């Protein structure tokens, strides 16, 4: 039934979920570094069994996590600046609108 006329109706995409992104990335990075440090004393065993890449994967995960922390902190700061600018703009428009009707200046 490739020519079916019963198509699924399209809906608007939901807004993306915003959560504690900086904390999540920081926690993940810490976990990668802890896994690296826990496995490091057993390097000989991992190397003998052909699993030394596990240790280096944890180190790479920690390193990439540091880049991720830098990125999400910058993104979070940019989102906060944009929200503050939006609020300031809306407050300025509200003041301008209420100021044009306000004629409580000095009278002659």
BELBEL-V645526 format. One record per residue. N is the residue number from 0. RES is the residue in one small letter. D_LAST is the distance of its C-alpha to the last C-alpha in Angstrom with 1 decimal. Layout:
n: {N | N}
res: {RES | RES}
d_last: {D_LAST | D_LAST}
This chain:
n: {0 | 1 | 2 | 3 | 4 | 5 | 6 | 7 | 8 | 9 | 10 | 11 | 12 | 13 | 14 | 15 | 16 | 17 | 18 | 19 | 20 | 21 | 22 | 23 | 24 | 25 | 26 | 27 | 28 | 29 | 30 | 31 | 32 | 33 | 34 | 35 | 36 | 37 | 38 | 39 | 40 | 41 | 42 | 43 | 44 | 45 | 46 | 47 | 48 | 49 | 50 | 51 | 52 | 53 | 54 | 55 | 56 | 57 | 58 | 59 | 60 | 61 | 62 | 63 | 64 | 65 | 66 | 67 | 68 | 69 | 70 | 71 | 72 | 73 | 74 | 75 | 76 | 77 | 78 | 79 | 80 | 81 | 82 | 83 | 84 | 85 | 86 | 87 | 88 | 89 | 90 | 91 | 92 | 93 | 94 | 95 | 96 | 97 | 98 | 99 | 100 | 101 | 102 | 103 | 104 | 105 | 106 | 107}
res: {x | x | x | x | x | x | x | x | x | x | x | x | x | x | x | x | x | x | x | x | x | x | x | x | x | x | x | x | x | x | x | x | x | x | x | x | x | x | x | x | x | x | x | x | x | x | x | x | x | x | x | x | x | x | x | x | x | x | x | x | x | x | x | x | x | x | x | x | x | x | x | x | x | x | x | x | x | x | x | x | x | x | x | x | x | x | x | x | x | x | x | x | x | x | x | x | x | x | x | x | x | x | x | x | x | x | x | x}
d_last: {83.6 | 81.7 | 80.3 | 78.7 | 75.7 | 74.3 | 71.9 | 69.8 | 66.2 | 63.8 | 61.0 | 58.1 | 59.0 | 57.7 | 55.3 | 57.3 | 57.8 | 56.0 | 57.7 | 58.4 | 59.6 | 59.6 | 61.5 | 64.0 | 64.8 | 65.0 | 67.4 | 69.5 | 69.8 | 70.9 | 73.5 | 74.9 | 75.2 | 76.9 | 79.3 | 80.1 | 80.8 | 82.9 | 85.1 | 85.5 | 88.3 | 90.3 | 90.0 | 93.8 | 94.4 | 91.8 | 93.2 | 96.8 | 95.8 | 93.7 | 90.4 | 88.8 | 86.1 | 84.7 | 83.7 | 82.2 | 80.3 | 78.6 | 77.7 | 76.3 | 74.3 | 72.8 | 72.0 | 70.4 | 68.5 | 67.0 | 65.7 | 64.4 | 62.5 | 60.9 | 60.0 | 58.6 | 56.5 | 54.9 | 54.4 | 52.9 | 50.5 | 49.5 | 48.9 | 46.7 | 44.7 | 44.3 | 43.2 | 40.6 | 39.2 | 39.2 | 37.3 | 34.8 | 34.3 | 33.8 | 31.3 | 29.3 | 29.3 | 28.3 | 25.3 | 24.3 | 24.7 | 22.7 | 20.0 | 19.4 | 18.7 | 16.5 | 12.8 | 11.9 | 9.8 | 6.7 | 3.8 | 0.0}
